[in-house]
């Protein structure tokens, strides 16, 4: 299976992926990355912060954008070239986050697509905002 090629993409096209962030997601991400910041894994500590509870790792949340691009827009065979991120609000365990990518610009000559990338929580708050550059897949010749 291959995703959409540069010629199949259109400015304004978008895709989304939603996930509820679980406690095990946070612990698994901590174990994979080695990021055991107590704001993520220690409830008594987190209760004393301005967040008042444990929060998900920002990069865990931003990683949901990768699911959108890898599976939908442009999809399988795409290569992530660049991602800029602004973390706007915390994501708590139990929050449902919707990652969205929208095509802003297409460079046919360079085979690059610029995407607006956004993660929004169940309350409609933007928690992550950014821009990505993706190289869409090319059709392989038989």
Secondary structure, 3 states (H helix, E strand, C coil): CCCCCHHHCCCCCEEEEEEECCHHHHHHHHHHHCCCCHHHHCHHHHHCCCCCCCECCHHHHHHHHHHHHHHCCCCCCCEEEEEEEEECCCCECCCEEEEEEEEEEEECCCCEEEEEEEEEECCCCEEEEEEEEEECCCCCCC
